[in-house]
Structure formats: structure tokens, C-alpha cells
Amino acid sequence: MNVQLLVEPDRVHKSVYTDQKIFDAEMENIFEKVWVYCGHESQIPNAGDYYAVTIGRQPMMMVRAADGSINVLHNRCPHRGVQLVGNLKGNTGGAFVCSYHAWSFHLDGKVRAIPLARGYEGTAMNKSNPDCNVKRAARVDSYRGFVFASLAADGPTLPEFLGDAKIAFDDMCDRSPLGEVEVVPYCHRMIQQSNWKFFMENQLDALHPSVTHQSTGISAGRVEKRIKEKEGSAPLHYHYLSTFASSFEQWDSVQTINFPRGHGILKAYMGLRPRDPDTLEYEALLKDAYGEAKTEEYLSRSIHHVLVYPYLSVQSPLQQLRCLRPISPDKTLSEIWHFRLKGAPEAIYRRSLWYYNLVNSPATMINADDLENWTKAQWGLTSNGGDWVSFHRNFGDDRVENGISYSNHGTSEVVMRSQFQAWTKYMQGDAA
Amino acid sequence: MSADTKAIPSAGADMGRLLAQDVVIDGETAGPATGAQRIEPSHSPRATLAGQPTEPRPLPRPETLATPDLHREVEQFLYLQAELLDAKHWQAWIDLFAPEGIYWMPVAPEQTEWESSPSIFIEDKLMMEIRKGRVSHPNAWSQAPQWETNHLVSHVAIERVKGSTIVVRSRFHMMELRRDAIRHFGGRYTHTLLRGDDGVLRIALQRVDLFNSQASFDYVLQIWV
């Protein structure tokens, strides 16, 4: 597969969204090599707690061991291949026991007991053979409580992989007076009938909101205006929705920053620093913890959300995280999580919860129209009505410094160009 | 020769003799527990994470004092609400709610409040107005394809009557048609109804527990269930 024929600097061939062979190569060369987000440490507080997680095409499980360490294992019994856990989450006690023939395993994957073990005497399959252990992810690491695994033994370390995109986790955790977040134990799981790349492109696509989300933005703006006229001000959550209907010119002023490896940032535009008593109480707690200067640095970061390419969107100022699990070229699962800032007033959590409910719940008034677009995009790209997808907008107009592309226009398609540069490198086997 | 090393005797080529060697396995053995009997209950991956519910939810007892007339009135109210949704009479549906009325769809059945935990829907009448405005807008792109719903409401039981407040539980099944695909949503409604001074029933709180609320959603819920 010659990916250079598929990706040009300012356009890509439609097959990168539709072709099964390309999808399989993406799983092999990208998702089953890079550091993939498994979950947050607080999802599995006790020994034996586990969550099932998919890395590329591989069913895995993240489990807390008795010594407090976190293991990421293949969800597969080495005997006959049966999955060891059949549900999404739970507690397996001190061991995994296979439901088929009762092979059992320690929480780090090492074989614990084989029934009627003498039946293996003289065979190659005895307890000292590592083939009797559950296969582990090649590498596991975490950053500020967020756990990642890589199925490749070699390659960049987690900090190297995240690069500047690690600000996603710093920005979220620094907003806690204790420097930590904990997971809210419910996960919304949403399926899009479209390729995973549409989500990643859309997250930093500042031209689409006022078109795609016009109906919600205008409807919310109308109610927000009425409340303001009556009460003088309206709660922030109306603004969460109404801002989507901002003008093209306003969106064009919101900058994107595009890093190597495809990561990126959409800078802030929502104005999330109101001066109400709850905010002032919260800022006082941060100042006690970090001092005046650090607090100002943490709260004035201009971030709407951060992308960790190719699968994660972290909205750090509102503690939301969306993680993609591609299923096929035209089907993608997203897992949507919310976090609490440890030590922050409840009011700050409740403010961010409005965004989680209104924008990221399964009854979202925003993604309803995104998903519709991507479904139609998937269908459009399977047609013979054209072969190429255009990313020409503001081509040649972006500022590049030290490998980082800064858009001079918020609506520049530098986002997609940058993501496909990274994609091409990965697909050519260059994971560095 | 001890029992656990005893080999199955050879039958040689005598198939008749081989088939005569019937073995009966008892569920219980006198000797020490082996194999599956040694799997302690704590090794079941079905155990829940801390904080997750382990007990089935209790079923409330129906209110025996509710009169047949009240039963009929409440049933007709729920059927009307379902019909208003299916006929897309959004404003008439919103008008069924009291001024401070709330429509709430929690994520999980154990949730008891919405201010500090996530919801699928949590809407007062202002938020309902925004949702109505969205689906009614000519550029609500996701409303362009064929889109219909069909609600069935049943198992209506009056749970409590206290003064002007009536708590009713019922079951629903909603089929949704979008383009050419059908989705199913089912679950429980719990309506807290208020009888106003004008004698009219209005919804103070409608709690909607989807039985598939934690399954993956293939596309979103655009309107109330």
C-alpha cells in the first residue's frame, strides 16, 4: 500500500475513510502501536477491580493488582482462547478464573493453577512455560492518573508520545487544589456510523459549528437573551449552547495549534472565568494551594480542548474526555467520561456537569447534527462522485515554528493537513 | 494404586466390552475438593466495583386507596402524553408540565439526584423550549430524514396519593424510525403529578429509567422519550 499516493499536502483520497484494507493497516500501524488510553486509576481503586478496554482490535482488560499496581492484559485465556471477563467492569477478587476449564491467573496475568495439572506432565504446556500466562500489554504507563498501554515493545515513551499534548492532563489536574482528578463512574458510549477520522477532524474544525449547530445555537440564544433581559444575566450553561451559533468571523478568530504526531489544541472561546461567588471561593482555594502566579497561569490557559491523535479529545477546562475505539471503516465507538476536581467546591463540578449533560450525553443537542454530518460524509465518500477530499482552506498561510503549525485563521484546514502528515508517517511504519 | 492415578482400564479391541464400562460421576466427592470446587466465590468476575449496586431494586407496593376514577384519569393522562410526543405536538407536551416541572432521565437506576451526578436528560421548561426550538428549526439537519416514534405505555400503577400529589409508575416501550432503521427504547416512567387549584393534573417530575441507558447508543435521542 503506497500511502503517499493517498495523501497529498492539501487533499486526501476518499479511500482512507472507506477502505477495509486501509482500516486494518491503521489498526496494525497506529492503534496497536501507539500509547492508547485505557482509563483513569480511580476507575479501579481496589485490588481485583477491572475494566474491559479495546486497544485497536484487541480486547484487553485493565486490572488493579494486590500491590496497587495496574496491569493491562489481553482478555484471553491461554488455554483455549476464551475471554476471561465477559462484562465491561467488575471485581474479580484475587484471581481471574476461566469459565471454561477453570485455569486461574494472578492479577498480573501469571498462571495460578491449572486443574488436574498432572495431565500436562511431560507436555510443553506446564506452569513454568510462559505460554501458560495471560499475555500482557507490552508497555503500561500513566500520567497524572491517566493510564495508557502500548502493544509495541519499542517506540517512544508515554511522555514522548504525548509531547506538548500532555497539557491536556496538566490543565485538568492543575485546576484541582490537590492536583488530582477522580473519575465519575458512568460512561456514555455512543456509536457513530462513520470513520474515526471524521471525529478527530471535526473537533478542531472551527468552520462547522455555526452551520452544523445553527438550530441549537439559535434556539438557546433566544432563551438566553430572554433570561438576560429579565434577570440581568443568564447561567453559563445557556452560553454553552448559544455560542455554537457565533458568526463565521468570530470562529475564524479562534486559533488552532497543531503538533507533530497529529495532536492539537483548539484555543478557548467560551469565557469560562465568571466572577460569581463560587468561582471566587474556588480561586481562593487554588491560590492557597499554588500561590497567586501559578493560579493565574493555570486559569488563564487558552484551551477549549486538546486532541491526542488518533483517538482522544480532552476538554480540560470542563473535565470531559472522549475516547474513540474504531470498530470498522464506517463504525466507531466513543466513550465519554467526566471527572471531578479533587478538593474543588461542588459548584465548580456542577457547572462542568451542565456541559457534560447538554453536549456529551446521549441526548446531546450538539452531536445530534455532527453525527448526521459524518454519516452522510461516509456515504458520500463511498460514491463515485469524486475521488478526493479537499483540505485547501488557508493552505500555505499557516505559521510553522519548531514543527508546530499555528493557524492564522481559526477555520484553516491545517488541522486536517497536520493530522494526515502524522497519519502518513505512522502508516509508513515510522512511529518515531 | 491411589484413586487419582488410576488409569482407565484397557478394553483392547473389544468394542462391546468398552461400551459396557459405564462410569457415573457424582456431583459430590468424598475426597478433598478439586477443580471447580476450589474456585472461591470471590473469584467471580461478576462481583461489582465498590459503590455499584448489588441488590435488586425493591418493588413499591401499589396504593390501594386510589379509586377507579383516579386510575382512569391518570392512565388517560399518560396516554395523552405519549400521543403528543408521537404526533410532534411539542408545545402541548411541554404544557403538561407544572411551571417548575422537570423531565429527568438518569444514567443509572440507583441515581437519586441530578445536581451532582450525570444525566441523559435533565430539563426544566426553559431547556425544553430550547430543545423544541432546535427540532423545529428549518436547519436542524438531523431532523431532515424520515423520523417517527411510536410509544406504548402500560402497567400503570398509582403508587402514592397524598393531598394534591399523585405518584404513578408505568412502563413504556418506544420504537423510533429514523431513515429506514428502527431502534427500541424501553423502561419505567415515574410521574409525580400535581393537581392544581383548577383541578388539572400537571407533571412536577417525570423520571425516565431507560432499561438500556448504559448500553451503547447508536446515534442520539433527539427528543424526550
HADDOCK unambig.tbl for C-alpha pairs under 7 A between the chains (distance, minus, plus):
assign (segid A and resid 49 and name CA) (segid B and resid 49 and name CA) 6.29 0.50 0.50
assign (segid A and resid 85 and name CA) (segid B and resid 45 and name CA) 6.28 0.50 0.50
assign (segid A and resid 90 and name CA) (segid B and resid 45 and name CA) 6.08 0.50 0.50
assign (segid A and resid 90 and name CA) (segid B and resid 46 and name CA) 6.15 0.50 0.50
assign (segid A and resid 90 and name CA) (segid B and resid 47 and name CA) 5.57 0.50 0.50
assign (segid A and resid 90 and name CA) (segid B and resid 48 and name CA) 4.46 0.50 0.50
assign (segid A and resid 90 and name CA) (segid B and resid 49 and name CA) 4.96 0.50 0.50
assign (segid A and resid 91 and name CA) (segid B and resid 45 and name CA) 5.58 0.50 0.50
assign (segid A and resid 91 and name CA) (segid B and resid 46 and name CA) 6.86 0.50 0.50
assign (segid A and resid 91 and name CA) (segid B and resid 47 and name CA) 4.98 0.50 0.50
assign (segid A and resid 91 and name CA) (segid B and resid 48 and name CA) 5.42 0.50 0.50
assign (segid A and resid 91 and name CA) (segid B and resid 49 and name CA) 5.55 0.50 0.50
assign (segid A and resid 92 and name CA) (segid B and resid 42 and name CA) 6.79 0.50 0.50
assign (segid A and resid 92 and name CA) (segid B and resid 43 and name CA) 5.11 0.50 0.50
assign (segid A and resid 92 and name CA) (segid B and resid 44 and name CA) 5.38 0.50 0.50
assign (segid A and resid 92 and name CA) (segid B and resid 45 and name CA) 4.05 0.50 0.50
assign (segid A and resid 92 and name CA) (segid B and resid 47 and name CA) 6.37 0.50 0.50
assign (segid A and resid 93 and name CA) (segid B and resid 42 and name CA) 4.90 0.50 0.50
assign (segid A and resid 93 and name CA) (segid B and resid 43 and name CA) 4.76 0.50 0.50
assign (segid A and resid 93 and name CA) (segid B and resid 44 and name CA) 6.94 0.50 0.50
assign (segid A and resid 94 and name CA) (segid B and resid 43 and name CA) 6.22 0.50 0.50
assign (segid A and resid 95 and name CA) (segid B and resid 43 and name CA) 5.75 0.50 0.50
assign (segid A and resid 96 and name CA) (segid B and resid 43 and name CA) 6.35 0.50 0.50
assign (segid A and resid 97 and name CA) (segid B and resid 43 and name CA) 6.51 0.50 0.50
assign (segid A and resid 102 and name CA) (segid B and resid 35 and name CA) 6.88 0.50 0.50
assign (segid A and resid 102 and name CA) (segid B and resid 36 and name CA) 6.31 0.50 0.50
assign (segid A and resid 115 and name CA) (segid B and resid 35 and name CA) 5.15 0.50 0.50
assign (segid A and resid 188 and name CA) (segid B and resid 214 and name CA) 6.98 0.50 0.50
assign (segid A and resid 189 and name CA) (segid B and resid 216 and name CA) 4.61 0.50 0.50
assign (segid A and resid 189 and name CA) (segid B and resid 217 and name CA) 6.22 0.50 0.50
assign (segid A and resid 190 and name CA) (segid B and resid 216 and name CA) 5.35 0.50 0.50
assign (segid A and resid 190 and name CA) (segid B and resid 217 and name CA) 4.71 0.50 0.50
assign (segid A and resid 190 and name CA) (segid B and resid 218 and name CA) 5.98 0.50 0.50
assign (segid A and resid 190 and name CA) (segid B and resid 219 and name CA) 6.67 0.50 0.50
assign (segid A and resid 191 and name CA) (segid B and resid 216 and name CA) 6.71 0.50 0.50
assign (segid A and resid 191 and name CA) (segid B and resid 217 and name CA) 5.93 0.50 0.50
assign (segid A and resid 191 and name CA) (segid B and resid 218 and name CA) 4.68 0.50 0.50
assign (segid A and resid 191 and name CA) (segid B and resid 219 and name CA) 6.16 0.50 0.50
assign (segid A and resid 192 and name CA) (segid B and resid 218 and name CA) 6.64 0.50 0.50
assign (segid A and resid 192 and name CA) (segid B and resid 219 and name CA) 6.45 0.50 0.50
assign (segid A and resid 214 and name CA) (segid B and resid 139 and name CA) 6.87 0.50 0.50
assign (segid A and resid 215 and name CA) (segid B and resid 134 and name CA) 4.81 0.50 0.50
assign (segid A and resid 215 and name CA) (segid B and resid 137 and name CA) 5.49 0.50 0.50
assign (segid A and resid 215 and name CA) (segid B and resid 139 and name CA) 5.81 0.50 0.50
assign (segid A and resid 215 and name CA) (segid B and resid 140 and name CA) 5.23 0.50 0.50
assign (segid A and resid 216 and name CA) (segid B and resid 134 and name CA) 4.82 0.50 0.50
assign (segid A and resid 219 and name CA) (segid B and resid 130 and name CA) 5.21 0.50 0.50
assign (segid A and resid 219 and name CA) (segid B and resid 133 and name CA) 5.07 0.50 0.50
assign (segid A and resid 219 and name CA) (segid B and resid 134 and name CA) 5.72 0.50 0.50
assign (segid A and resid 220 and name CA) (segid B and resid 130 and name CA) 5.26 0.50 0.50
assign (segid A and resid 223 and name CA) (segid B and resid 130 and name CA) 6.91 0.50 0.50
assign (segid A and resid 350 and name CA) (segid B and resid 115 and name CA) 6.46 0.50 0.50
assign (segid A and resid 350 and name CA) (segid B and resid 116 and name CA) 5.97 0.50 0.50
assign (segid A and resid 353 and name CA) (segid B and resid 118 and name CA) 6.65 0.50 0.50
assign (segid A and resid 357 and name CA) (segid B and resid 118 and name CA) 6.41 0.50 0.50
assign (segid A and resid 357 and name CA) (segid B and resid 119 and name CA) 5.99 0.50 0.50
assign (segid A and resid 357 and name CA) (segid B and resid 120 and name CA) 6.31 0.50 0.50
assign (segid A and resid 361 and name CA) (segid B and resid 120 and name CA) 5.31 0.50 0.50
assign (segid A and resid 362 and name CA) (segid B and resid 120 and name CA) 5.94 0.50 0.50
assign (segid A and resid 362 and name CA) (segid B and resid 217 and name CA) 6.72 0.50 0.50
assign (segid A and resid 362 and name CA) (segid B and resid 220 and name CA) 5.00 0.50 0.50
assign (segid A and resid 362 and name CA) (segid B and resid 221 and name CA) 6.13 0.50 0.50
assign (segid A and resid 363 and name CA) (segid B and resid 120 and name CA) 5.78 0.50 0.50
assign (segid A and resid 363 and name CA) (segid B and resid 121 and name CA) 6.28 0.50 0.50
assign (segid A and resid 363 and name CA) (segid B and resid 220 and name CA) 5.49 0.50 0.50
assign (segid A and resid 363 and name CA) (segid B and resid 221 and name CA) 4.62 0.50 0.50
assign (segid A and resid 363 and name CA) (segid B and resid 222 and name CA) 5.99 0.50 0.50
assign (segid A and resid 364 and name CA) (segid B and resid 220 and name CA) 6.79 0.50 0.50
assign (segid A and resid 365 and name CA) (segid B and resid 222 and name CA) 6.96 0.50 0.50
assign (segid A and resid 368 and name CA) (segid B and resid 142 and name CA) 6.44 0.50 0.50
assign (segid A and resid 368 and name CA) (segid B and resid 220 and name CA) 5.98 0.50 0.50
assign (segid A and resid 368 and name CA) (segid B and resid 222 and name CA) 6.85 0.50 0.50
assign (segid A and resid 369 and name CA) (segid B and resid 141 and name CA) 6.11 0.50 0.50
assign (segid A and resid 369 and name CA) (segid B and resid 142 and name CA) 5.30 0.50 0.50
assign (segid A and resid 372 and name CA) (segid B and resid 142 and name CA) 5.56 0.50 0.50
